Amino acid sequence: MADLRSYIFLDSLQPQVASFFATVSQGFLPIAGQASLFVEISPGMEINRVTDVALKCTKVTPGMQIIERLYGLLEIHSESQADVRSAGAAILDSLGLKEEDRYKPVIYSSSVIRLINDYHTMLINRTRHGNMILPGHSLFTMEVAPAACVYLDDLGVNCKPAAKLGMRAIKVVGEAQLLAERTAASPEAIRV
């Protein structure tokens, strides 16, 4: 039986989020306004069966499929929220699981690196997906498992839907506030 690590439905991808997904997706790229579903399961190879179920039951498009030994991740999207929700229901049914069976997130580490060094920025920017970091800036890192459980943004309009989905949504307005939110984000404080 598969474990449901993450199950996240987004009703309408915001332009910045869709653009970010386009930097990491190896499948068919989503565009702003489309509905999206992320499913992460264990064991990883089972994601092939999950993908088969999703693609045969509705007209959804796969944006990414990542297969590792332990974990598998699938992102699907469509102009139709109904098709994405229907594919999600078919996935859960095929796994014999409910949305409530997904893992509760745990924060393993978080830190702020201030006045980041030129060489460090080069290492990060070579493998980045999204905005570049520049020398002298601060870098916030967070290790969360499963990874699809925390949402950081500087726009409240994006954080509200993420919070409604059960993600730990943090509107970033400054470093002091971010550090306070990070401290408050104990596993007990996060609900998924």
C-alpha positions as CSV (number, residue, x, y, z in Angstrom):
1,M,0.0,0.0,0.0
2,A,1.2,3.5,-0.8
3,D,1.7,6.3,1.7
4,L,0.2,9.7,0.7
5,R,3.0,12.2,1.5
6,S,1.4,15.2,-0.2
7,Y,-1.9,16.0,-1.9
8,I,-2.3,19.7,-2.8
9,F,-4.9,21.1,-5.1
10,L,-4.4,24.7,-6.4
11,D,-7.6,26.1,-8.0
12,S,-5.8,28.8,-10.1
13,L,-2.0,29.1,-10.6
14,Q,-0.8,32.6,-10.1
15,P,1.5,33.9,-12.8
16,Q,4.6,33.8,-10.6
17,V,3.9,30.3,-9.4
18,A,3.2,29.0,-12.9
19,S,6.4,30.6,-14.1
20,F,8.4,29.0,-11.3
21,F,6.9,25.6,-12.2
22,A,8.0,26.1,-15.8
23,T,11.6,26.3,-14.6
24,V,11.5,22.9,-12.9
25,S,8.9,21.0,-15.0
26,Q,10.1,18.5,-17.5
27,G,6.7,17.7,-18.8
28,F,4.0,19.9,-20.3
29,L,4.3,23.3,-18.8
30,P,1.3,24.8,-16.8
31,I,0.2,28.3,-17.4
32,A,-1.3,31.0,-15.1
33,G,-4.9,30.4,-14.3
34,Q,-4.9,26.7,-14.7
35,A,-5.9,24.3,-11.8
36,S,-3.1,22.1,-10.5
37,L,-2.7,19.0,-8.3
38,F,0.5,17.8,-6.7
39,V,0.6,14.2,-5.4
40,E,3.6,12.7,-3.7
41,I,3.6,9.0,-2.6
42,S,5.8,6.3,-1.3
43,P,7.1,4.0,-2.8
44,G,8.3,6.0,-5.7
45,M,7.6,3.6,-8.6
46,E,3.9,3.6,-7.8
47,I,3.7,7.1,-9.3
48,N,3.7,5.5,-12.7
49,R,0.4,3.8,-11.9
50,V,-1.0,7.0,-10.4
51,T,-0.1,8.9,-13.6
52,D,-1.8,6.3,-15.7
53,V,-5.0,6.6,-13.6
54,A,-5.0,10.4,-13.8
55,L,-4.4,10.6,-17.5
56,K,-6.9,8.0,-18.5
57,C,-9.8,9.3,-16.4
58,T,-9.9,13.0,-17.4
59,K,-8.2,15.5,-19.7
60,V,-5.4,16.6,-17.4
61,T,-1.9,17.3,-18.5
62,P,1.2,16.2,-16.6
63,G,3.7,18.9,-15.8
64,M,6.2,16.8,-13.9
65,Q,6.7,13.3,-12.8
66,I,9.7,12.6,-10.5
67,I,10.5,9.1,-9.6
68,E,12.9,8.2,-6.9
69,R,13.4,4.9,-5.0
70,L,11.4,6.1,-2.0
71,Y,9.2,8.8,-3.3
72,G,7.3,9.7,-6.4
73,L,5.8,13.1,-7.3
74,L,3.2,13.9,-10.0
75,E,1.9,17.4,-11.0
76,I,-1.1,17.6,-13.3
77,H,-3.0,20.6,-14.5
78,S,-5.9,21.7,-16.7
79,E,-8.1,24.6,-17.5
80,S,-10.9,22.7,-15.9
81,Q,-10.9,22.6,-12.1
82,A,-13.4,19.8,-12.3
83,D,-11.1,17.6,-14.4
84,V,-8.2,18.1,-11.9
85,R,-10.4,17.3,-9.0
86,S,-11.8,14.3,-10.7
87,A,-8.3,13.0,-11.5
88,G,-7.4,13.6,-7.9
89,A,-10.4,11.6,-6.7
90,A,-9.5,8.8,-9.1
91,I,-5.9,8.7,-7.8
92,L,-7.0,8.5,-4.2
93,D,-9.6,5.8,-5.0
94,S,-6.9,3.7,-6.8
95,L,-4.6,4.0,-3.8
96,G,-7.4,3.3,-1.3
97,L,-6.7,6.5,0.5
98,K,-8.4,9.8,1.4
99,E,-7.0,13.3,1.3
100,E,-6.9,13.3,5.1
101,D,-4.4,10.4,5.0
102,R,-1.6,12.8,3.8
103,Y,1.4,13.3,6.0
104,K,1.5,16.1,8.5
105,P,4.6,18.3,7.8
106,V,7.7,18.5,10.0
107,I,10.3,21.3,9.9
108,Y,13.7,19.7,10.3
109,S,15.8,22.8,10.0
110,S,15.7,26.5,9.1
111,S,18.3,29.2,9.1
112,V,19.1,32.7,7.7
113,I,22.5,33.4,6.2
114,R,23.2,37.1,6.1
115,L,25.5,38.9,3.8
116,I,26.0,35.9,1.6
117,N,29.4,35.6,-0.1
118,D,30.0,36.0,-3.8
119,Y,31.2,32.4,-4.2
120,H,28.3,31.0,-2.3
121,T,25.9,32.9,-4.6
122,M,27.6,31.4,-7.6
123,L,27.0,27.9,-6.3
124,I,23.3,28.6,-5.6
125,N,22.6,30.4,-8.8
126,R,24.0,27.5,-10.9
127,T,21.3,25.2,-9.5
128,R,18.5,27.7,-8.8
129,H,15.0,27.6,-9.9
130,G,13.5,31.1,-9.6
131,N,15.1,34.3,-8.7
132,M,18.9,34.8,-8.5
133,I,20.5,35.6,-5.1
134,L,23.0,38.4,-5.2
135,P,26.1,38.9,-3.1
136,G,25.4,40.7,0.2
137,H,21.8,39.5,0.3
138,S,20.3,37.2,3.0
139,L,19.2,33.6,2.3
140,F,16.5,31.8,4.2
141,T,16.6,28.0,4.0
142,M,14.0,25.6,5.4
143,E,14.0,21.8,5.2
144,V,10.5,20.4,5.5
145,A,9.2,16.9,4.9
146,P,7.2,16.4,2.9
147,A,8.5,19.3,0.8
148,A,5.1,20.4,-0.5
149,C,3.8,21.8,2.8
150,V,5.1,25.3,3.4
151,Y,4.4,28.3,1.2
152,L,6.4,31.5,1.4
153,D,5.4,34.6,-0.5
154,D,5.4,38.4,-0.2
155,L,1.8,38.7,-1.5
156,G,-1.1,38.0,0.8
157,V,-3.3,37.2,-2.2
158,N,-1.2,34.1,-2.8
159,C,-0.8,33.1,0.9
160,K,-4.6,33.0,1.6
161,P,-5.4,30.2,-0.9
162,A,-2.3,28.2,0.3
163,A,-3.5,28.4,3.9
164,K,-7.0,27.3,2.9
165,L,-5.4,24.2,1.4
166,G,-3.8,23.4,4.7
167,M,-0.3,24.5,3.9
168,R,1.7,26.6,6.4
169,A,1.5,29.9,4.5
170,I,3.9,32.7,5.5
171,K,3.6,36.2,4.1
172,V,7.1,37.5,4.1
173,V,7.3,41.2,4.9
174,G,10.7,41.3,6.5
175,E,13.5,39.3,8.1
176,A,12.4,39.8,11.8
177,Q,8.8,38.7,11.0
178,L,10.1,35.7,9.0
179,L,12.3,34.6,11.9
180,A,9.4,34.9,14.3
181,E,7.1,32.8,12.0
182,R,9.9,30.2,11.6
183,T,10.2,29.9,15.4
184,A,6.4,29.5,15.8
185,A,6.3,26.9,13.1
186,S,6.7,23.8,15.2
187,P,5.2,20.5,13.9
188,E,2.3,21.0,16.3
189,A,1.5,24.4,14.9
190,I,1.3,23.1,11.3
191,R,-2.0,21.6,10.2
192,V,-2.3,19.7,6.9
